[in-house]
Amino acid sequence: MSITKQTIAIIGAGGSMGSAIAKSLADGNYRLLLFDTDLEKLGSLSEIIQRNHSAADLEPMSCSHESCWEADIIIFAVPHSAEKALAKQIRDVATQKVVISIANPVDVDFENLTTRPDTSAAEELQEWLPHSKVIKAFNTTFAADFEQPVIDGKQTDSFIAGNDKAALRMVSELVETAGFNPVIAGDLTVSRTLERMQLMLMQLTIKNDYEWHAGWKILHN
Ligand SMILES: NC(=O)c1ccc[n+]([C@@H]2O[C@H](COP(=O)([O-])OP(=O)(O)OC[C@H]3O[C@@H](n4cnc5c(N)ncnc54)[C@H](OP(=O)(O)O)[C@@H]3O)[C@@H](O)[C@H]2O)c1
């Protein structure tokens, strides 16, 4: 476990995933910088977190660039359609930093991915942030899973993919702190599989009414 406190910027912290991630990391050895286009959402989120986690170290921020400048790890908790513009805004302060792609680029009918088959949301983000270390994580866990990562008596797996070994280790620790079992699945191209897996889980969730509380578990010896 890292002894130094890491600073994490969550961009889109007022949304379903951003707020779930922030709450799940509030007891960890992290300083959390919360940013969202809707600053009002951040006030109520901060209040809830401070009430339930008195030792939480967090700060609502009014600027994505400043948040990312201060951060060691940046989490893009926004729709994939917003990521290119966001990447352009923060590129100069994200050099050599770990940037987590949680996006599932699904269409409005949950029928297809909007990315080409020979790439993924994570690889596109890496193209837009060529000097950052993009890691895929948290895309295979629904927002509701963060409150209850143990489903049917089993701790949900959370798959991670990326090209930088040290960055993968940092993100594995983060995923573990959030309550999931981290599974490093491969390099960043494996994001194509992870994003497709989650499209299928969304389709099954709708079909079988899993109430958006479902996850993945590899059973093994
Ligand atoms: N929901 C899930 O269970 C789940 C699971 C795995 C992965 N994901 C992925 O997680 C990401 C977020 O999904 P979500 O369900 O949390 O969506 P959401 O509830 O709509 O949250 C997204 C948040 O990001 C904000 N935002 C958008 N553009 C921004 C920008 N440029 N700068 C700062 N904030 C911005 C939005 O504000 P406005 O509302 O004002 O636009 C909103 O508060 C998506 O990529 C999704 O594919 C979601």
The ligand as an SDF file (V2000), in Angstrom:
LIG
                    3D

 48 52  0  0  0  0  0  0  0  0999 V2000
  -23.7370    4.6670  -14.3780 N   0  0  0  0  0  0  0  0  0  0  0  0
  -23.0410    3.5270  -14.3270 C   0  0  0  0  0  0  0  0  0  0  0  0
  -23.4530    2.5590  -13.6490 O   0  0  0  0  0  0  0  0  0  0  0  0
  -21.7300    3.4010  -15.0730 C   0  0  0  0  0  0  0  0  0  0  0  0
  -20.9690    2.2220  -14.8980 C   0  0  0  0  0  0  0  0  0  0  0  0
  -19.7130    2.1110  -15.4870 C   0  0  0  0  0  0  0  0  0  0  0  0
  -19.2300    3.1590  -16.2570 C   0  0  0  0  0  0  0  0  0  0  0  0
  -19.9990    4.2750  -16.4560 N   0  0  0  0  0  0  0  0  0  0  0  0
  -19.4290    5.3770  -17.2520 C   0  0  0  0  0  0  0  0  0  0  0  0
  -19.1910    6.4410  -16.3490 O   0  0  0  0  0  0  0  0  0  0  0  0
  -19.2870    7.6900  -17.0250 C   0  0  0  0  0  0  0  0  0  0  0  0
  -20.2750    8.5900  -16.2650 C   0  0  0  0  0  0  0  0  0  0  0  0
  -21.5360    7.9520  -16.2670 O   0  0  0  0  0  0  0  0  0  0  0  0
  -22.6690    8.3550  -15.2140 P   0  0  0  0  0  0  0  0  0  0  0  0
  -23.7060    7.3050  -15.3290 O   0  0  0  0  0  0  0  0  0  0  0  0
  -22.0580    8.6710  -13.9100 O   0  0  0  0  0  0  0  0  0  0  0  0
  -23.2250    9.6990  -15.9010 O   0  0  0  0  0  0  0  0  0  0  0  0
  -23.8990   10.9420  -15.1700 P   0  0  0  0  0  0  0  0  0  0  0  0
  -24.6820   10.5100  -13.9910 O   0  0  0  0  0  0  0  0  0  0  0  0
  -24.6040   11.6870  -16.2680 O   0  0  0  0  0  0  0  0  0  0  0  0
  -22.6590   11.7900  -14.6560 O   0  0  0  0  0  0  0  0  0  0  0  0
  -21.7960   12.4740  -15.5090 C   0  0  0  0  0  0  0  0  0  0  0  0
  -21.4430   13.7830  -14.8010 C   0  0  0  0  0  0  0  0  0  0  0  0
  -20.4010   14.4220  -15.5270 O   0  0  0  0  0  0  0  0  0  0  0  0
  -20.7390   15.8100  -15.6830 C   0  0  0  0  0  0  0  0  0  0  0  0
  -20.0070   16.3100  -16.8410 N   0  0  0  0  0  0  0  0  0  0  0  0
  -20.2570   16.1420  -18.1440 C   0  0  0  0  0  0  0  0  0  0  0  0
  -19.3040   16.7460  -18.8810 N   0  0  0  0  0  0  0  0  0  0  0  0
  -18.4320   17.2980  -18.0110 C   0  0  0  0  0  0  0  0  0  0  0  0
  -17.2480   18.0650  -18.1590 C   0  0  0  0  0  0  0  0  0  0  0  0
  -16.7460   18.3720  -19.3470 N   0  0  0  0  0  0  0  0  0  0  0  0
  -16.6080   18.4880  -17.0340 N   0  0  0  0  0  0  0  0  0  0  0  0
  -17.1030   18.1830  -15.8100 C   0  0  0  0  0  0  0  0  0  0  0  0
  -18.2260   17.4660  -15.6090 N   0  0  0  0  0  0  0  0  0  0  0  0
  -18.8770   17.0310  -16.6980 C   0  0  0  0  0  0  0  0  0  0  0  0
  -22.2440   15.7610  -15.8540 C   0  0  0  0  0  0  0  0  0  0  0  0
  -22.7890   17.0440  -15.6340 O   0  0  0  0  0  0  0  0  0  0  0  0
  -24.1120   17.4560  -16.4970 P   0  0  0  0  0  0  0  0  0  0  0  0
  -25.1880   16.5400  -16.0480 O   0  0  0  0  0  0  0  0  0  0  0  0
  -24.2950   18.8800  -16.1190 O   0  0  0  0  0  0  0  0  0  0  0  0
  -23.7180   17.2400  -17.9430 O   0  0  0  0  0  0  0  0  0  0  0  0
  -22.6350   14.7640  -14.7750 C   0  0  0  0  0  0  0  0  0  0  0  0
  -22.7310   15.3530  -13.5010 O   0  0  0  0  0  0  0  0  0  0  0  0
  -19.7420    7.3770  -18.4550 C   0  0  0  0  0  0  0  0  0  0  0  0
  -18.6330    7.3880  -19.3080 O   0  0  0  0  0  0  0  0  0  0  0  0
  -20.3270    5.9640  -18.3350 C   0  0  0  0  0  0  0  0  0  0  0  0
  -20.2190    5.2420  -19.5390 O   0  0  0  0  0  0  0  0  0  0  0  0
  -21.2270    4.4200  -15.8780 C   0  0  0  0  0  0  0  0  0  0  0  0
  1  2  1  0
  2  3  2  0
  2  4  1  0
  4  5  1  0
  4 48  2  0
  5  6  2  0
  6  7  1  0
  7  8  2  0
  8  9  1  0
  8 48  1  0
  9 10  1  0
  9 46  1  0
 10 11  1  0
 11 12  1  0
 11 44  1  0
 12 13  1  0
 13 14  1  0
 14 15  2  0
 14 16  1  0
 14 17  1  0
 17 18  1  0
 18 19  2  0
 18 20  1  0
 18 21  1  0
 21 22  1  0
 22 23  1  0
 23 24  1  0
 23 42  1  0
 24 25  1  0
 25 26  1  0
 25 36  1  0
 26 27  1  0
 26 35  1  0
 27 28  2  0
 28 29  1  0
 29 30  1  0
 29 35  2  0
 30 31  1  0
 30 32  2  0
 32 33  1  0
 33 34  2  0
 34 35  1  0
 36 37  1  0
 36 42  1  0
 37 38  1  0
 38 39  2  0
 38 40  1  0
 38 41  1  0
 42 43  1  0
 44 45  1  0
 44 46  1  0
 46 47  1  0
M  CHG  2   8   1  16  -1
M  END
$$$$
